[in-house]
C-alpha cells in the first residue's frame, strides 16, 4: 500500500476501494450480510427509542467519513464555522461548539491516518514553547487541587495549542488548501456581517456582540491579506467585502474588536512592507466610520464614544483586574489554579495569567507568543515550490498569523481571551503557518527550490511574485 501525505485525498489510491481477486467466499459474504442486517435492525430500533442520540451519531459518522476521505474539507468546517460559538453540549459538563466538535473528530481520524501512513503529527518548532506553557498550567492545576473548572480549562488549552496547531500544520501544506480555508472563513463572516447590517443589531444568531466583533475582525484581516495579494482584476471584489465586514464590525459596537482590527491590519501591512497601503486603508476606514455614523442611532454612538470609568462595563473590567491582581498576590510563583478564568469575568489576559499560573505561567505564555512570532518571521524568506502563482504564499500566511495573534492579544487585554471561536481561529492560522513552513523551501537555495519535497516533481525557479511583498516586489 502506497503512503499518501495527510493532505492528499485517499480517493487518489483506488486500492482503498477495490476488492482483491481473492475476496470473501460465499460463507464470508453470508456472514457479512447477516451482520449488516442485524446492525440495521439495531440502528432502526435505537432510532425509534433515542432519535436525538442516533441522529448525533449519524452526523458524527458522516463527519468522520468526510475527515478520512477529504481532510482538507474538514479543515474548512473547523475554520469557517469557528465564528459560531453556540454551545452544543445540551447541558453536559463540557461545553463545545460545532467547530470544536469537528476538530476533535478530524483529530481522531488523522491520528489513525498518520499511523497508517507512518507520518506523525507534531508541533515542529513550536513544541517547546507549547510544552512550556502546558507544563506551567498543569503544575498550577495540580497545586490547586484538580478542580473541575481547572480540568476543563486545561482541556481547552490543549485543544487550541496542541490539537488545532498540529492538525492544521499537518493538513494545510498546500497553497490550494490554505486559500480554500481562508476564503471559506470570509464567506461565513460575510454572512454574519450582512445579518448584522440587515437587523441593525449586534446580537444575531444567538451570538454575543463581542464574539461577533472578534470574528468579523478576523474576517476583515484575512480579506485584507487576500486583497493585497490577489490579482488586480478582482481587487474591487475584495474592497466590497472589506467594506461590508467593516460596517458590520462597527455596528457590533465591540470596541475591543475595533482596536484589534486596526492593530492587526497595521501589523499585516508592516510585515509585508506595504507602507503606502496604510494611508489608503486609513482613508477607507474613515469612510466606513462615516457611513456607520449615519446608520447607528444616537444612543449607540454615545455608547461607542463614552469611556467614562463610571460606566457599568468599564467599572466591571476595573473590578475584575483588581480581583485578578489580588489572586496573584496570594501565589505569585505558580498562581492559584488554572480554573480561575471560570470564577470571574476574566477580561485581561495578562492579569488572568498571573492569577492562574503566576510568574511561571507568564514566562510560558511569553515564550509561546515569541515562538509563534518567530515561526511567522522565518516564513519571510521561504517560498512554496511547484507553483508560480502562489509562490510567496508562505510569507503572507506568516504575516497573517502574526497579525491575528497580536490583534487577539490586544483584544484579550480588554475582553475574554480563552473563548470559543476567535481564539481557535488564531491558533489554527498559526497551524497553517506551521504547515507552510514544512512544505516551503528557502528562497536563497535554488537547489532546494528546484524539487517539491512531497512529490519530487521538478519545478522552475522563477522570480518572486510582486503582489505580496513591498509596493513593487519582494526584496531578495
C-alpha positions as CSV (number, residue, x, y, z in Angstrom):
1,X,0.0,0.0,0.0
2,X,1.5,3.4,-1.0
3,X,1.9,6.1,1.5
4,X,0.0,9.2,0.9
5,X,0.5,12.6,2.6
6,X,-2.1,13.6,5.1
7,X,-3.2,16.5,2.9
8,X,-3.8,14.2,-0.1
9,X,-7.2,12.6,-0.6
10,X,-7.3,8.8,-0.3
11,X,-9.5,8.7,-3.4
12,X,-6.4,9.0,-5.4
13,X,-5.5,5.5,-4.4
14,X,-8.1,3.1,-5.9
15,X,-6.7,0.2,-3.8
16,X,-8.6,1.6,-0.8
17,X,-11.9,1.0,-2.5
18,X,-11.5,-2.0,-4.8
19,X,-11.8,-5.6,-3.6
20,X,-9.0,-8.0,-4.5
21,X,-9.5,-11.1,-6.6
22,X,-9.3,-13.3,-3.6
23,X,-12.3,-11.7,-1.9
24,X,-14.6,-13.4,0.7
25,X,-16.3,-16.6,-0.4
26,X,-20.0,-17.4,-0.2
27,X,-19.8,-18.2,3.5
28,X,-18.0,-15.0,4.2
29,X,-20.5,-13.0,2.2
30,X,-23.3,-14.6,4.1
31,X,-21.8,-13.6,7.4
32,X,-21.2,-10.1,6.2
33,X,-24.9,-9.8,5.0
34,X,-26.2,-11.3,8.3
35,X,-24.1,-8.9,10.5
36,X,-25.2,-6.0,8.3
37,X,-28.8,-6.9,8.6
38,X,-28.6,-7.3,12.4
39,X,-26.8,-3.9,12.6
40,X,-29.5,-2.3,10.5
41,X,-32.2,-3.7,12.8
42,X,-30.4,-2.4,15.9
43,X,-29.9,1.0,14.4
44,X,-33.6,1.2,13.4
45,X,-34.7,0.2,16.9
46,X,-32.3,2.7,18.5
47,X,-33.5,5.5,16.2
48,X,-37.1,4.9,17.4
49,X,-36.1,4.9,21.0
50,X,-33.4,7.6,21.1
51,X,-33.8,9.7,17.9
52,X,-31.5,12.5,19.1
53,X,-28.6,10.3,20.1
54,X,-28.8,8.3,16.9
55,X,-29.0,11.5,14.8
56,X,-25.9,12.8,16.6
57,X,-24.1,9.6,15.9
58,X,-25.1,9.6,12.3
59,X,-23.8,13.2,11.9
60,X,-20.6,12.2,13.6
61,X,-20.3,9.2,11.3
62,X,-20.7,11.4,8.2
63,X,-18.1,13.9,9.5
64,X,-15.7,11.0,10.3
65,X,-16.0,9.6,6.8
66,X,-15.5,13.1,5.3
67,X,-12.5,13.6,7.5
68,X,-11.0,10.3,6.3
69,X,-11.6,11.0,2.6
70,X,-11.3,14.8,2.5
71,X,-9.3,16.1,5.4
72,X,-8.9,19.5,3.7
73,X,-12.7,19.8,3.6
74,X,-12.9,19.1,7.3
75,X,-10.3,21.8,8.0
76,X,-12.7,24.2,6.2
77,X,-15.5,23.0,8.5
78,X,-13.4,23.8,11.6
79,X,-12.0,27.2,10.4
80,X,-15.1,28.5,8.7
81,X,-17.6,27.5,11.5
82,X,-15.4,28.9,14.3
83,X,-17.4,32.1,14.5
84,X,-20.4,30.1,15.6
85,X,-19.6,29.9,19.3
86,X,-23.0,28.5,20.3
87,X,-22.9,25.8,23.0
88,X,-23.8,22.3,21.7
89,X,-23.3,20.4,24.9
90,X,-27.0,20.3,25.7
91,X,-26.3,20.9,29.4
92,X,-23.4,18.5,29.7
93,X,-20.3,19.0,31.8
94,X,-18.2,20.1,28.8
95,X,-19.2,22.9,26.6
96,X,-18.2,22.9,23.0
97,X,-19.1,24.5,19.7
98,X,-19.6,22.9,16.3
99,X,-16.0,23.9,15.2
100,X,-14.5,22.2,18.3
101,X,-16.6,19.1,17.7
102,X,-15.4,18.9,14.1
103,X,-11.8,19.5,15.3
104,X,-12.0,16.6,17.8
105,X,-13.4,14.3,15.1
106,X,-10.9,15.2,12.5
107,X,-8.1,14.8,15.0
108,X,-9.1,11.2,15.8
109,X,-9.3,10.4,12.0
110,X,-5.9,12.0,11.3
111,X,-4.3,10.1,14.1
112,X,-5.4,6.8,12.5
113,X,-4.3,8.0,9.1
114,X,-0.9,9.0,10.5
115,X,-0.4,5.6,11.9
116,X,-1.4,4.0,8.6
117,X,0.9,6.3,6.6
118,X,3.6,6.4,9.3
119,X,3.5,10.2,9.2
120,X,3.4,11.6,12.7
121,X,1.5,14.8,13.6
122,X,3.6,17.2,15.6
123,X,4.2,20.8,16.6
124,X,7.6,21.2,14.9
125,X,9.5,24.3,16.2
126,X,6.5,25.2,18.4
127,X,6.9,22.0,20.5
128,X,9.0,23.5,23.3
129,X,7.0,26.8,23.7
130,X,3.7,24.9,23.8
131,X,5.1,22.3,26.2
132,X,6.4,25.1,28.5
133,X,3.1,26.8,28.8
134,X,1.2,23.5,29.2
135,X,3.6,22.3,31.9
136,X,3.1,25.6,33.8
137,X,-0.7,25.2,33.5
138,X,-0.6,21.5,34.7
139,X,1.6,22.4,37.7
140,X,-0.8,25.2,38.7
141,X,-3.7,22.8,38.3
142,X,-2.1,20.1,40.5
143,X,-1.2,22.6,43.2
144,X,-4.7,24.0,43.3
145,X,-6.3,20.6,43.9
146,X,-7.5,19.5,40.4
147,X,-10.7,21.5,40.4
148,X,-13.4,20.7,37.8
149,X,-13.0,24.2,36.2
150,X,-9.3,23.7,36.1
151,X,-9.6,20.4,34.2
152,X,-12.0,22.0,31.7
153,X,-9.5,24.8,31.3
154,X,-6.5,22.6,30.6
155,X,-8.6,20.6,28.1
156,X,-9.3,23.9,26.3
157,X,-5.7,24.9,26.3
158,X,-4.6,21.5,24.9
159,X,-7.3,21.7,22.2
160,X,-6.2,25.1,21.0
161,X,-2.4,24.9,21.4
162,X,-1.7,21.3,20.7
163,X,-4.6,19.9,18.7
164,X,-5.5,22.8,16.5
165,X,-1.9,23.8,15.7
166,X,-0.8,20.2,15.0
167,X,-3.8,19.3,12.9
168,X,-3.7,22.4,10.7
169,X,0.0,22.1,10.5
170,X,-0.3,18.5,9.2
171,X,-3.0,19.1,6.6
172,X,-2.6,22.7,5.4
173,X,0.6,22.1,3.5
174,X,-0.7,23.1,0.1
175,X,-1.5,26.6,-1.2
176,X,-4.8,25.5,-2.6
177,X,-5.9,24.1,0.8
178,X,-4.8,27.2,2.7
179,X,-6.6,29.6,0.3
180,X,-9.7,27.4,0.3
181,X,-9.9,27.5,4.1
182,X,-9.3,31.3,4.3
183,X,-11.9,32.1,1.7
184,X,-14.5,29.9,3.4
185,X,-14.0,31.9,6.6
186,X,-14.6,35.1,4.7
187,X,-17.8,33.7,3.3
188,X,-19.1,32.9,6.8
189,X,-18.1,36.2,8.3
190,X,-19.6,38.0,5.3
191,X,-23.0,36.3,6.1
192,X,-22.6,37.4,9.8
193,X,-21.9,41.0,8.7
194,X,-24.9,41.1,6.4
195,X,-27.1,39.7,9.2
196,X,-25.8,42.5,11.5
197,X,-26.4,45.2,8.8
198,X,-29.9,43.9,7.9
199,X,-31.1,43.6,11.5
200,X,-29.1,46.6,12.8
201,X,-28.5,44.5,15.9
202,X,-25.2,43.3,17.5
203,X,-26.9,40.2,18.8
204,X,-27.7,37.8,15.9
205,X,-27.9,34.0,15.6
206,X,-27.5,33.6,19.4
207,X,-24.1,35.2,19.4
208,X,-22.8,38.0,21.7
209,X,-21.6,41.3,20.3
210,X,-18.0,40.8,21.4
211,X,-17.9,37.3,19.8
212,X,-19.4,38.6,16.6
213,X,-17.0,41.6,16.6
214,X,-13.9,39.3,17.1
215,X,-15.0,37.0,14.3
216,X,-15.6,39.9,11.9
217,X,-12.3,41.4,12.9
218,X,-10.5,38.1,11.9
219,X,-12.5,38.0,8.6
220,X,-11.6,41.6,7.8
221,X,-7.8,41.0,8.3
222,X,-8.0,37.8,6.2
223,X,-9.8,39.7,3.5
224,X,-7.2,42.4,3.7
225,X,-4.4,39.9,3.3
226,X,-6.1,38.3,0.2
227,X,-6.9,41.7,-1.2
228,X,-3.3,43.0,-1.3
229,X,-2.0,39.7,-2.7
230,X,-4.7,38.9,-5.2
231,X,-4.8,39.7,-8.9
232,X,-5.7,43.3,-9.9
233,X,-8.8,42.4,-11.8
234,X,-10.5,41.1,-8.7
235,X,-9.4,43.7,-6.2
236,X,-12.7,45.6,-6.4
237,X,-14.5,42.5,-5.1
238,X,-12.2,42.4,-2.0
239,X,-12.8,46.1,-1.4
240,X,-16.5,45.5,-1.4
241,X,-16.1,42.5,1.0
242,X,-13.9,44.5,3.4
243,X,-16.4,47.4,3.3
244,X,-19.2,45.1,4.3
245,X,-17.2,43.4,7.0
246,X,-16.0,46.8,8.3
247,X,-19.6,48.2,8.5
248,X,-20.8,45.1,10.3
249,X,-17.9,45.3,12.7
250,X,-18.7,48.9,13.6
251,X,-22.4,48.1,14.2
252,X,-21.4,45.4,16.7
253,X,-20.1,48.2,19.0
254,X,-17.3,45.9,20.1
255,X,-14.6,48.5,20.8
256,X,-12.1,45.8,21.7
257,X,-12.6,44.2,18.2
258,X,-12.2,47.7,16.6
259,X,-8.9,48.1,18.3
260,X,-7.8,44.6,17.4
261,X,-8.7,45.1,13.7
262,X,-6.7,48.3,13.4
263,X,-3.7,46.8,15.1
264,X,-3.8,43.6,13.2
265,X,-4.1,45.5,9.9
266,X,-1.1,47.7,10.7
267,X,1.0,44.6,11.7
268,X,0.0,42.8,8.5
269,X,0.8,45.7,6.2
270,X,4.1,46.4,8.0
271,X,5.1,42.7,7.9
272,X,4.5,42.6,4.1
273,X,6.2,46.0,3.6
274,X,3.1,47.7,2.2
275,X,3.7,51.1,3.8
276,X,2.0,53.1,1.2
277,X,-1.2,51.0,1.6
278,X,-1.6,52.1,5.2
279,X,-2.8,55.6,4.1
280,X,-5.3,54.1,1.7
281,X,-6.6,51.8,4.4
282,X,-6.9,54.7,6.9
283,X,-8.9,56.7,4.4
284,X,-11.1,53.6,3.7
285,X,-11.7,53.1,7.5
286,X,-12.7,56.8,7.8
287,X,-15.3,56.4,5.1
288,X,-16.7,53.2,6.7
289,X,-16.8,55.0,10.0
290,X,-18.7,57.9,8.5
291,X,-21.3,55.6,6.9
292,X,-21.7,53.7,10.2
293,X,-22.3,57.0,12.0
294,X,-25.3,57.6,9.6
295,X,-26.7,54.1,10.3
296,X,-26.2,53.9,14.0
297,X,-28.7,55.5,16.4
298,X,-27.6,58.3,18.6
299,X,-27.6,56.2,21.7
300,X,-25.3,53.7,20.1
301,X,-22.9,56.4,19.1
302,X,-22.8,57.8,22.6
303,X,-22.0,54.3,24.0
304,X,-19.2,53.8,21.4
305,X,-17.5,57.1,22.2
306,X,-18.0,57.1,26.0
307,X,-15.0,55.8,28.1
308,X,-16.2,57.1,31.5
309,X,-14.9,54.8,34.2
310,X,-18.3,55.0,35.9
311,X,-19.9,53.0,33.1
312,X,-21.0,49.6,34.1
313,X,-18.9,47.6,31.6
314,X,-15.8,49.7,32.3
315,X,-16.3,49.5,36.0
316,X,-16.7,45.8,35.8
317,X,-13.3,45.4,34.0
318,X,-11.6,47.5,36.6
319,X,-13.1,45.4,39.4
320,X,-12.0,42.2,37.5
321,X,-8.5,43.5,37.2
322,X,-8.3,44.2,40.9
323,X,-9.6,40.7,41.7
324,X,-7.0,39.0,39.5
325,X,-4.2,41.1,41.0
326,X,-5.3,40.1,44.5
327,X,-5.3,36.4,43.5
328,X,-1.8,36.8,42.0
329,X,-0.5,38.2,45.3
330,X,-1.7,35.1,47.1
331,X,0.5,32.8,45.0
332,X,2.9,34.8,42.8
333,X,5.0,31.9,41.6
334,X,2.5,29.2,40.4
335,X,-0.8,31.1,40.8
336,X,-4.0,30.0,42.5
337,X,-5.1,27.5,39.8
338,X,-5.9,27.2,36.1
339,X,-9.6,27.3,36.6
340,X,-9.6,30.9,37.9
341,X,-10.9,32.1,34.5
342,X,-14.2,30.3,35.2
343,X,-14.7,32.0,38.6
344,X,-14.8,35.7,37.5
345,X,-15.1,37.9,34.5
346,X,-11.6,37.4,33.1
347,X,-11.2,40.4,30.8
348,X,-7.5,40.9,31.0
349,X,-5.2,38.2,29.7
350,X,-2.1,39.5,31.5
351,X,-3.7,39.6,34.9
352,X,-5.5,36.4,34.3
353,X,-2.3,34.6,33.5
354,X,-0.6,36.0,36.6
355,X,-3.6,35.0,38.8
356,X,-4.0,31.5,37.4
357,X,-0.4,30.3,36.8
358,X,1.8,33.1,38.4
359,X,5.1,34.2,37.0
360,X,5.9,30.7,35.7
361,X,2.8,30.8,33.5
362,X,3.5,34.3,32.3
363,X,7.0,33.2,31.2
364,X,5.5,30.2,29.4
365,X,2.9,32.5,27.7
366,X,5.6,35.0,26.6
367,X,7.7,32.1,25.2
368,X,4.7,30.7,23.4
369,X,3.9,34.1,21.8
370,X,7.6,34.7,20.9
371,X,7.9,31.2,19.4
372,X,4.8,31.7,17.3
373,X,6.1,35.1,16.0
374,X,9.5,33.6,15.3
375,X,7.9,30.9,13.2
376,X,6.0,33.5,11.3
377,X,9.1,35.5,10.8
378,X,11.0,32.5,9.4
379,X,8.4,32.3,6.6
380,X,9.5,35.7,5.2
381,X,12.4,34.1,3.3
382,X,10.6,30.9,2.2
383,X,8.7,30.1,-0.9
384,X,6.2,27.4,-2.0
385,X,7.9,25.2,-4.6
386,X,6.0,23.8,-7.6
387,X,3.8,26.9,-8.2
388,X,4.4,30.4,-9.5
389,X,1.1,32.0,-8.8
390,X,1.2,31.2,-5.0
391,X,5.0,31.1,-4.7
392,X,5.1,33.7,-1.9
393,X,2.1,32.4,0.0
394,X,4.2,31.3,3.0
395,X,5.2,34.9,3.7
396,X,1.6,36.0,3.5
397,X,0.5,33.2,5.9
398,X,3.3,34.1,8.3
399,X,2.2,37.8,8.3
400,X,-1.4,36.8,8.7
401,X,-0.6,34.6,11.7
402,X,1.4,37.3,13.4
403,X,-1.2,39.9,12.7
404,X,-4.1,37.8,14.1
405,X,-2.1,36.7,17.1
406,X,-1.1,40.3,18.1
407,X,-4.6,41.6,17.5
408,X,-6.1,38.8,19.6
409,X,-3.6,39.5,22.4
410,X,-4.6,43.2,22.3
411,X,-8.3,42.3,22.4
412,X,-7.6,39.9,25.2
413,X,-6.4,42.8,27.4
414,X,-9.9,44.3,27.5
415,X,-12.0,41.2,26.9
416,X,-12.0,37.4,27.3
417,X,-9.1,35.7,25.5
418,X,-9.8,32.0,26.1
419,X,-13.1,31.8,24.4
420,X,-14.6,29.6,21.7
421,X,-14.3,30.9,18.1
422,X,-11.8,33.8,17.7
423,X,-9.0,32.1,19.7
424,X,-9.4,28.9,17.7
425,X,-9.0,31.0,14.5
426,X,-5.8,32.4,15.7
427,X,-4.1,29.1,16.7
428,X,-5.5,27.4,13.6
429,X,-3.8,30.1,11.5
430,X,-0.6,29.6,13.3
431,X,-1.0,25.9,12.5
432,X,-1.3,26.8,8.8
433,X,1.9,28.8,9.1
434,X,3.5,25.6,10.5
435,X,2.2,23.7,7.5
436,X,3.6,26.2,5.1
437,X,6.9,26.1,7.0
438,X,7.1,22.4,6.5
439,X,6.1,22.5,2.8
440,X,8.1,25.5,1.7
441,X,11.8,25.8,1.0
442,X,14.4,28.6,1.5
443,X,14.2,31.4,-1.2
444,X,18.0,31.6,-1.5
445,X,18.5,27.9,-2.0
446,X,18.0,27.2,-5.7
447,X,18.9,23.6,-5.3
448,X,16.3,23.1,-2.6
449,X,13.7,25.1,-4.5
450,X,14.0,23.0,-7.7
451,X,12.2,20.0,-6.2
452,X,8.9,19.7,-4.3
453,X,9.6,17.7,-1.2
454,X,6.4,15.5,-1.1
455,X,6.3,14.6,-4.7
456,X,9.8,15.1,-6.1
457,X,8.4,16.8,-9.2
458,X,10.9,19.3,-10.7
459,X,9.8,22.9,-11.0
460,X,11.2,26.0,-12.5
461,X,12.8,28.6,-10.2
462,X,11.3,32.0,-11.0
463,X,11.5,35.5,-9.5
464,X,9.3,36.4,-6.6
465,X,5.6,37.3,-7.3
466,X,5.2,41.1,-6.9
467,X,1.8,41.0,-5.2
468,X,2.8,40.0,-1.7
469,X,5.8,42.0,-0.5
470,X,6.5,45.6,-0.9
471,X,4.8,48.0,-3.2
472,X,6.9,46.7,-6.1
473,X,8.1,43.2,-5.2
474,X,9.8,41.1,-2.6
475,X,13.2,42.1,-1.5
476,X,15.7,39.3,-2.1
